[in-house]
Amino acid sequence: MASTPRSRPQNAASPAAVNLAPPAKPLPFVHPDGRSSGVLLHVTSLPGPYGVGDLGPAAHAWVDQLAAAHQSWWQLLPLGPPAAGNSPYQCFSAFAGNPLLISPDALVNDGLLQPSDVRPIKGRQDRVNYQVAEQAKTKLLRLAWSNHRRGGSAALRTAFDAFVASTPWLDDYALFTALRDAHGGRIWNEWPTPLKRREPAALAAAQAELADEIDYVRFVQFLFDRQLRSLRRHAYTRGVGLIGDLPIFISGDSADVWANPQLFQLDRNLQPRAVAGVPPDAFSATGQRWNNPLYDWSAMAADGYAWWIERFRATFAQTDAVRLDHFRGFDAYWRIPASAPTAQTGRWVDGPGAALFEAVKAEFGHLPLIAEDLGVITDRVNALREGLKLPGMRVVQFGFGGLTDSIHLPHRYTADTATYPGTHDNDTTVGWFKTLTKPERRRFTAYIGDDAAAREPAWALIRLAWASVAALAITPLQDVLSLPTTARMNLPGVGHGNWRWRANDEAGIASGLERLSELTTLYARV
């Protein structure tokens, strides 16, 4: 397997710009002649001794492995601080980073910790133990903060001050986090009225009382930002782009809703008037009630979508391209009355459509986005995506369901497509294959044209994705390793027990990436 460094993506920004702003031009996968590939792996799933994957040495080494395997992209899940259930799609902030992803080793390198302060966490290495990892990381972060306050390097203090001064969302998030902890973790609209309504006198008193804790939260976010930027710079030098993930909706228990209630559909008591979800379908007779508050798109349009522009600015500063979750919700969203127990009584309401994206494009000059357009998609949603010139998503597993000529079968693809054997919401391909009926297996074998493919279904689907005309092909690492259902990342609709899988088979990863490298060369995705 080749190990020489690859040149940086042809259309990427200069090394200096990559640390400060999104690329000046769209990245290669949206170009008509561009073909590229990569691997989907959340940061928490990286190996390492601290109970959860992080942004430190293992992440940098993973970038090197991707580069050696001729992969152009590392796709991540959302990086925000997750709420109950540890879902990266339900976070306390649309802007902040997850403190669990901060690397203790990098803190040692920055002189904030001593090597003797950092000890491995005992226990299983193939699953994240969130409770133990959080306790250990919090202790180390508190110690790093204490050491920083007692001295620390002048360069680090200057960098911290610059981060605070240049990060517009930080003060609200830090105050929100300190207040939430001070109120025993209660949701913000259950705080005392002066605080939940953000009365100036109450906020000033809280800022004075909680000043130390607020500064600690700021410092943790500085460390996260510092380590992620370091990782992105390293990836850039190795010719690997980072694909982020931006959930369309945000948690009601978040700094964003507390700080900007006028931008959401809330009642006079600051409770949601309606919540997000999707209607009943073949998979759920009652639909899905996600419970996220809905945006007041009229209010957002009135200020030129300023909140969204800042959200995209923060995301583009962290990654090179972004998967835009639940794209169809920007055309029309399913509005469920807050009092309704299920999603059955919801209705479709128009979203912002192209107006939002035109405002974003006017600000940044381009839209390095992948539209997650899975599920029941209307002609109007397709027209919106095509008008914005965004690639859509296709999942090879979905091609072998009930439809005989599904749009998810590779022979139906167009070049403006990002294709996946499966995603983080799917079963692993090995697990999926075991659930197929005999007729579905016969059809799968006929489509592949090889009886032997049934013995390696994951690699059969990877090959289909890589050989297709889709500009971008991404596979979960679990499929590179041909892992069973026990390695599944998420089971939608189940609130606990997800997001725990970790990669710990070094030999298997090396062998799998070498095989992936061969397919990447064969199908001209280098």
Buried (B, 14 or more C-beta within 10 A) or exposed (E): BEEEEBEBBEBBBEEEEBBEEBBEBBBBBBBEEBBBBBBBBBBBBBBBEBBBBBBBBBBBBBBBBBBBBBBBBBBBBBBBBBBEBBBBBBBBBBBBBBBBBBBBBBBBEBBBBEEEBBEEBEEEBBBBBBEBBBEBBEEBBEBBBEBBEEEBEEEBEEBBEEBBEEBEBBBBBBBBBBBBEBBEEEBBBEBEEBBBBBEEEBBEEBBEEBEEBBBBBBBBBBBBBBBBBBBBBBBBBBBBBBBBBBBBBBBBBBBBBBBBBEBBBBEEEBEBBBBBBBBBEEEBEEBBBBBBBBBBBEBBEEEEBBBBBBBBBBBBBBBBBBBBBBBBBBBBBBBBEBEBEBBBBBEEBEBBBBBBBBBBBEBBEBBBBBBBBBEEBEEEBBEBBEEBEBBBBBBBBBBBEEEEEBBBBBEBBBBBBBBBBBBBBBBBBBBBBEEBEEEBBEBBBEBBEEEEBBEBBBBBBBBBBBBBBBBBBBBBBBBBBBBBBEBBBBEEEEEEEBBBBBBBBEEBBBBBBBBBBBBBEEBEBB
